[in-house]
Amino acid sequence: MSDLWERAHALREELIRLRRVIHRHPELGFQEVETARLAADTLRSLGIRVQTGVGTTGVVGDLERGAGEGPCIAIRADMDALPVQELNRVPYCSQVAGVMHACGHDAHVAMALGTAMLLSEEHLPGRVRFLFQPSEERPDEEGVSGAARMIEAGALEGVDLAIALHVEPEAETGTIRIAAGPITATEDTFRATIHGQGCHGAYPHTGRDPIYLAGQVLGAIHGIVSRQVDPMRAAVISVGVIQGGTEVNVIPSEVRLAGTVRSFDPAVRDVLHAELRRAFDVARALGGDYELSFHMDAIATVNDEGVSALIASVARDLLGDERVLVEEPSMGAEDFGYMTAEVPAAMFSLGTRRGEPRVIHGPYFDIDEAALPIGTAILAETARRYLQSAGAGNQERLLPHLLST
């Protein structure tokens, strides 16, 4: 058993304290001022060099000993909360109306800080970079997420490998899930306006009803995945917004639709976009018109094979083989994908089930805080093992070696 396991569990009360402080004071994306201050102050107290305001409200902490040479591993934790009103009755309940840590980012920050506490006491032949990232949940006004903003600001420069975790309330505490390859999907948002001709509801023949047109378009949309995509390939199109009309006896001139498009394969993504355009062409064929736009909100998170093997090896040593499970690909989105596209990287899911599963993004979301030292120990031991094994000049051989063992 790694000494980091025991030391991480010795930090249990401090990890719980940090998580609860953050949980009481949630902040939305690109507004994580107090959370960033807590992260930066904690890192500085450990002697870690800190940059703030990275990618708007992000924090970068560089743990370097000696000349600051050797390989560099990054540990990422997202900081933002969600616009959800918490309904839990717990002492650490959110104190901000309509805002809640309903996705576990408070726990991510606490575990990353715990990892910094552990590794700051080590003498490692390399560097550790802590990335406290803003706004994983939503993009800014220009449609850019927190991970992409941090990359733009240079947060991954000089990084050789990156790791992250995400809490999983449906998995038992004391287990993790990890796999190579795509684990979350590319997320596109489509927005459309169907144009018709408004008229009195008593005389529909005098206009061109965009609500009727939208109904025909919806039928075409709902046939795309089942009839235009290879059934062996994953794809989702969901319409989440339909808006049109203000009066019961007035046919409006336009209807607005918006939805989400999910896929893993770029070729499938191209098919979905092309078929959506064809679906909206139905409105044009029936005498109306439309405008349609797409925006990519996140790219697929693709776990590197070697990094995944490293995390799995560490977790087996700490938890046992039977508690390291295979991660199944999810149609959810995660902007860590921008980092996996830049450097060898992987994310694992940390079991945090507390009684009945608490649905992520729901008002009753919560975690089993006994998972906090477990996630901390895995992050810390993965970083230490990578740096000790890589050493100066050996990292090219490290990941293939781990993969073969």
PyMOL commands that set and color helices and strands:
alter all, ss='L'
color gray80, all
select helices_A, chain A and resi 3-10+12-24+33-45+105-119+146-152+204-206+210-221+224-228+266-285+305-319+321-323+337-340+371-390+395-404
alter helices_A, ss='H'
color red, helices_A
select strands_A, chain A and resi 49-54+58-63+72-78+127-133+161-168+176-178+181-184+186-195+199-200+235-243+250-251+254-263+289-298+301-303+324-326+345-351
alter strands_A, ss='S'
color yellow, strands_A
deselect
rebuild
show_as cartoon
